[in-house]
Amino acid sequence: MASLLLKGRLALELPKINQALAHACKELPLSVQPVAEHIFAAGGKRLRPFLTLLTARLLGYTQEDIYTLAISLEMLHAATLLHDDIIDQAPLRRGQPAAHTCFPLNTTILAGDALLAAGNALVATFNDPQLSLCFSKATTMTCAGEITEIAHQHDPDLSEASYLEIIRGKTAFLISCACTMGAIVAKAPEEQVKACTSFGENIGLAFQLVDDALDFAPESVTGKPSGGDLREGKLTPPLRYYQQSLSTQARQEFDAAFRTGTFSPQECQDIAHAIHAQGFMQTTRDCANTYLSQALEALLPLPQRPEKDLLKAMAEYVRDRTK
């Protein structure tokens, strides 16, 4: 029932979110518009703007300009995707050709910069330093998380603490900021702003953990090749659990191949199968559930309105994701 309510509200809000994005794209310089329209046409969950909407409405903000604020972080997110695909040399984005395969490389990079600046400009129109500060921190933390991840690529000794630092930066902080900005624009008291921030951070951490678990799900379920993180040299929790289950000799061999990225396609397939068969995906999901419990606890100081039930349903959605 909760998931149906969530889907119903998202279906109601999505046209307005996409309309705001389309309008923002039309305001971009003509040279930037084709790349921006390409990345947004690929679709997406629009999770961040939806969370900004829900938190703002929950805390009493009724104005229609909330859609403008909500899409600012989606523009930042789109900029990171453009740059990430170039760094990863990814040919596809959500099943469609990645922007850098359709446009010149330097054009794609600069379009990402322009999207970031445009998102910042949208926030500035609200004339609230706290909103601008939140957006700036989200930009900094997202970049820092990505840099830390690159620094630890093919690192078989990546600690759990370093992994959490990575996902807190590259995923959780942006989702947290989406909730924080909704509370700030609603002029909520500090306790409620902190509650929204905590909810968003824990949802973000759980979201990435579930994402990392799903990376080893069968392609028939997710539509994506299984074991992408292994091939890219990212020691996510399912891989760490697998690594720790190995004998000393087998672990040494795994670590050596992980450092050099020399796993054969068959070895990647075998490791993905072992992770699935030995329950390491579920162990990762169990860890995500811990953060989801903290997210739900963070909602306690917030008023009891329909949007609060939708935020609870958001936690259920993250928990139950299959793709």
C-alpha positions as CSV (number, residue, x, y, z in Angstrom):
1,M,0.0,0.0,0.0
2,A,2.8,2.4,0.9
3,S,4.6,1.8,-2.3
4,L,1.5,2.4,-4.3
5,L,1.0,5.8,-2.5
6,L,4.6,6.6,-3.3
7,K,4.3,5.8,-7.0
8,G,1.0,7.7,-7.2
9,R,2.6,10.9,-5.7
10,L,5.7,10.5,-7.9
11,A,3.4,10.2,-11.0
12,L,1.7,13.4,-9.9
13,E,4.9,15.3,-9.4
14,L,7.1,13.9,-12.2
15,P,5.5,15.9,-15.0
16,K,6.1,19.2,-13.0
17,I,9.7,18.1,-12.2
18,N,10.4,17.3,-15.9
19,Q,8.7,20.5,-17.0
20,A,11.0,22.5,-14.7
21,L,14.1,20.7,-16.0
22,A,13.0,21.3,-19.6
23,H,12.5,25.0,-18.8
24,A,15.9,25.2,-17.1
25,C,17.5,23.5,-20.2
26,K,16.0,26.2,-22.5
27,E,17.6,28.9,-20.4
28,L,21.0,27.4,-21.0
29,P,23.3,28.8,-23.7
30,L,22.5,27.2,-27.1
31,S,25.8,25.4,-27.2
32,V,25.1,23.6,-24.0
33,Q,21.4,22.6,-24.6
34,P,22.0,19.5,-26.8
35,V,24.2,17.8,-24.2
36,A,21.8,18.8,-21.4
37,E,18.8,17.5,-23.2
38,H,20.6,14.3,-24.0
39,I,21.4,13.5,-20.4
40,F,17.9,14.3,-19.1
41,A,16.2,12.5,-22.0
42,A,17.8,9.3,-20.7
43,G,15.4,9.5,-17.7
44,G,16.2,8.7,-14.1
45,K,14.4,8.2,-10.8
46,R,14.4,11.9,-10.0
47,L,14.8,10.8,-6.4
48,R,16.6,14.0,-5.3
49,P,14.0,16.5,-6.5
50,F,11.2,14.3,-5.2
51,L,12.8,14.3,-1.7
52,T,13.2,18.1,-1.8
53,L,9.5,18.4,-2.7
54,L,8.4,16.0,0.0
55,T,10.4,17.5,2.8
56,A,9.3,21.1,1.9
57,R,5.7,20.1,1.7
58,L,5.9,18.2,4.9
59,L,7.2,21.2,6.7
60,G,4.5,23.6,5.3
61,Y,6.0,25.1,2.1
62,T,3.2,25.5,-0.4
63,Q,4.7,27.7,-3.1
64,E,5.1,26.4,-6.7
65,D,8.7,27.7,-7.0
66,I,9.7,24.6,-5.0
67,Y,10.1,22.8,-8.4
68,T,12.9,25.2,-9.4
69,L,14.8,24.6,-6.2
70,A,14.2,20.8,-6.4
71,I,15.8,20.5,-9.9
72,S,18.9,22.4,-8.9
73,L,20.4,19.2,-7.4
74,E,19.3,17.2,-10.4
75,M,21.3,19.5,-12.6
76,L,24.3,19.0,-10.3
77,H,23.7,15.2,-10.4
78,A,23.5,15.3,-14.2
79,A,26.8,17.1,-14.3
80,T,28.5,14.4,-12.2
81,L,27.0,11.7,-14.5
82,L,28.5,13.4,-17.6
83,H,31.9,13.6,-16.0
84,D,31.7,10.1,-14.4
85,D,30.9,8.5,-17.8
86,I,34.0,10.1,-19.3
87,I,36.2,9.0,-16.3
88,D,34.9,5.5,-16.5
89,Q,34.8,5.4,-20.3
90,A,31.3,4.1,-20.0
91,P,29.6,3.6,-23.4
92,L,26.1,3.7,-22.0
93,R,24.0,5.6,-19.5
94,R,20.7,4.0,-18.6
95,G,20.8,1.9,-21.7
96,Q,21.3,4.9,-24.0
97,P,24.6,6.1,-25.6
98,A,26.6,8.1,-23.0
99,A,26.9,11.8,-23.9
100,H,30.6,11.7,-24.6
101,T,30.0,9.1,-27.3
102,C,27.6,11.5,-29.1
103,F,29.3,14.8,-28.6
104,P,32.9,15.9,-28.6
105,L,34.7,15.1,-25.3
106,N,35.6,18.7,-24.5
107,T,32.0,19.8,-25.2
108,T,30.6,17.2,-22.8
109,I,33.0,18.2,-20.1
110,L,32.2,21.9,-20.4
111,A,28.5,21.2,-20.6
112,G,28.8,19.4,-17.3
113,D,30.4,22.5,-15.9
114,A,27.7,24.7,-17.3
115,L,25.0,22.5,-15.7
116,L,26.6,22.7,-12.4
117,A,26.8,26.5,-12.6
118,A,23.2,26.7,-13.8
119,G,22.0,24.6,-10.8
120,N,23.9,27.0,-8.5
121,A,22.3,30.0,-10.2
122,L,18.8,28.5,-9.6
123,V,19.5,28.1,-5.9
124,A,20.8,31.7,-5.7
125,T,17.4,33.0,-6.9
126,F,16.0,32.1,-3.5
127,N,18.2,34.7,-1.8
128,D,19.0,32.4,1.1
129,P,22.7,31.9,2.0
130,Q,21.9,28.6,3.8
131,L,20.5,27.1,0.6
132,S,23.5,28.3,-1.4
133,L,25.9,26.9,1.3
134,C,24.1,23.5,1.2
135,F,24.4,23.3,-2.6
136,S,28.1,24.3,-2.5
137,K,28.8,21.7,0.2
138,A,27.0,19.0,-1.9
139,T,29.2,19.9,-4.9
140,T,32.4,19.7,-2.8
141,M,31.5,16.5,-1.0
142,T,30.3,14.8,-4.2
143,C,33.6,15.6,-5.9
144,A,35.6,14.6,-2.9
145,G,33.8,11.2,-2.7
146,E,34.6,10.6,-6.4
147,I,38.2,11.5,-5.9
148,T,38.6,9.2,-2.9
149,E,37.0,6.4,-4.9
150,I,39.4,6.9,-7.8
151,A,42.3,6.9,-5.3
152,H,41.2,3.5,-4.0
153,Q,40.4,1.9,-7.3
154,H,42.0,-1.6,-7.5
155,D,42.8,-1.4,-3.8
156,P,42.2,-4.7,-2.1
157,D,43.0,-3.2,1.3
158,L,40.2,-0.7,1.2
159,S,38.8,-0.4,4.8
160,E,35.1,-0.3,5.7
161,A,35.7,3.3,7.0
162,S,37.2,4.4,3.7
163,Y,34.3,2.8,1.8
164,L,31.8,4.6,3.9
165,E,33.7,7.9,3.3
166,I,33.4,7.3,-0.4
167,I,29.7,6.5,-0.5
168,R,28.9,9.3,2.0
169,G,30.5,11.7,-0.4
170,K,29.5,10.4,-3.8
171,T,25.9,9.4,-3.0
172,A,24.6,10.1,0.5
173,F,25.5,13.8,0.8
174,L,23.6,14.8,-2.3
175,I,20.5,13.0,-1.2
176,S,20.9,14.5,2.3
177,C,21.2,17.9,0.8
178,A,18.0,17.4,-1.2
179,C,16.2,16.8,2.1
180,T,18.0,19.6,3.9
181,M,17.1,22.2,1.2
182,G,13.5,21.3,1.5
183,A,13.5,21.9,5.2
184,I,15.5,25.2,4.8
185,V,13.2,26.7,2.2
186,A,10.3,25.9,4.5
187,K,11.9,27.9,7.3
188,A,11.8,24.8,9.6
189,P,13.3,25.0,13.1
190,E,16.8,23.7,13.5
191,E,15.7,20.4,15.0
192,Q,13.6,19.6,12.0
193,V,16.3,20.6,9.5
194,K,18.7,18.3,11.3
195,A,16.1,15.5,11.2
196,C,15.7,15.9,7.5
197,T,19.5,15.9,7.0
198,S,19.9,12.7,9.0
199,F,17.0,11.0,7.1
200,G,18.6,11.9,3.8
201,E,22.1,10.8,4.7
202,N,20.9,7.4,6.0
203,I,18.6,6.9,3.0
204,G,21.6,7.7,0.7
205,L,24.0,5.3,2.5
206,A,21.4,2.6,2.3
207,F,20.6,3.3,-1.4
208,Q,24.3,2.9,-2.3
209,L,24.7,-0.3,-0.3
210,V,21.7,-1.8,-2.1
211,D,23.1,-0.6,-5.4
212,D,26.4,-2.3,-4.6
213,A,24.5,-5.5,-3.7
214,L,22.5,-5.4,-6.9
215,D,25.7,-5.1,-9.0
216,F,26.1,-8.9,-8.5
217,A,22.5,-9.8,-9.2
218,P,21.9,-11.7,-12.5
219,E,21.7,-9.6,-15.6
220,S,18.3,-11.1,-16.3
221,V,17.0,-9.3,-13.2
222,T,18.7,-5.9,-13.4
223,G,19.3,-5.6,-17.1
224,K,23.0,-4.8,-16.5
225,P,26.0,-7.1,-16.7
226,S,26.7,-8.7,-13.3
227,G,30.0,-7.8,-11.5
228,G,30.7,-4.4,-13.0
229,D,32.3,-3.2,-9.7
230,L,34.8,-6.1,-9.8
231,R,35.8,-5.2,-13.4
232,E,36.2,-1.6,-12.4
233,G,38.3,-2.4,-9.3
234,K,35.8,-1.2,-6.7
235,L,36.0,-3.2,-3.4
236,T,32.3,-2.9,-2.4
237,P,30.9,-4.8,0.6
238,P,29.8,-7.9,-1.4
239,L,33.4,-8.2,-2.8
240,R,34.9,-7.6,0.6
241,Y,32.8,-10.3,2.2
242,Y,33.8,-12.7,-0.6
243,Q,37.5,-11.7,-0.2
244,Q,37.3,-12.4,3.6
245,S,35.8,-15.8,3.0
246,L,38.8,-17.0,1.0
247,S,41.7,-19.1,2.2
248,T,45.0,-17.4,2.6
249,Q,46.4,-18.6,-0.7
250,A,43.1,-17.8,-2.6
251,R,43.0,-14.4,-1.0
252,Q,46.5,-13.6,-2.1
253,E,45.6,-14.6,-5.7
254,F,42.4,-12.5,-5.6
255,D,44.2,-9.5,-4.2
256,A,46.9,-9.7,-6.9
257,A,44.4,-9.9,-9.7
258,F,42.3,-7.2,-8.2
259,R,45.3,-4.8,-8.0
260,T,46.1,-5.4,-11.7
261,G,42.5,-5.8,-13.0
262,T,43.4,-9.0,-14.7
263,F,40.4,-11.2,-13.9
264,S,39.3,-13.1,-16.9
265,P,35.6,-12.9,-18.0
266,Q,35.1,-16.5,-16.6
267,E,36.6,-15.5,-13.2
268,C,34.4,-12.4,-13.0
269,Q,31.4,-14.6,-13.7
270,D,32.5,-17.2,-11.1
271,I,33.0,-14.6,-8.4
272,A,29.7,-13.0,-9.1
273,H,28.0,-16.4,-8.9
274,A,29.8,-17.1,-5.6
275,I,28.8,-13.8,-4.1
276,H,25.2,-14.5,-5.1
277,A,25.2,-18.1,-3.9
278,Q,27.0,-17.5,-0.5
279,G,24.5,-14.8,0.5
280,F,26.9,-11.8,0.4
281,M,24.4,-9.7,-1.4
282,Q,21.9,-10.3,1.4
283,T,24.5,-9.5,4.0
284,T,25.1,-6.1,2.2
285,R,21.3,-5.5,2.2
286,D,21.2,-6.3,5.9
287,C,23.8,-3.5,6.5
288,A,21.6,-1.2,4.4
289,N,18.6,-2.0,6.6
290,T,20.5,-0.7,9.6
291,Y,20.8,2.7,8.0
292,L,17.1,2.6,6.9
293,S,16.1,2.0,10.5
294,Q,18.1,5.1,11.4
295,A,16.4,7.0,8.6
296,L,13.0,6.1,10.0
297,E,14.1,7.1,13.5
298,A,15.2,10.5,12.2
299,L,11.6,11.2,11.1
300,L,10.2,11.2,14.6
301,P,10.5,14.9,15.3
302,L,8.7,15.8,12.1
303,P,5.0,16.6,11.9
304,Q,2.5,13.9,11.1
305,R,1.3,14.7,7.5
306,P,0.8,12.6,4.4
307,E,4.4,13.4,3.2
308,K,5.8,11.8,6.3
309,D,4.2,8.5,5.3
310,L,5.7,8.9,1.9
311,L,9.1,9.4,3.3
312,K,8.6,6.2,5.2
313,A,7.6,4.5,2.0
314,M,10.8,5.8,0.4
315,A,12.7,3.8,2.9
316,E,10.7,0.7,1.9
317,Y,11.4,1.4,-1.7
318,V,15.2,1.6,-1.1
319,R,15.0,-1.6,1.0
320,D,13.1,-3.6,-1.7
321,R,14.9,-2.4,-4.9
322,T,15.6,-5.1,-7.4
323,K,17.2,-2.9,-10.1
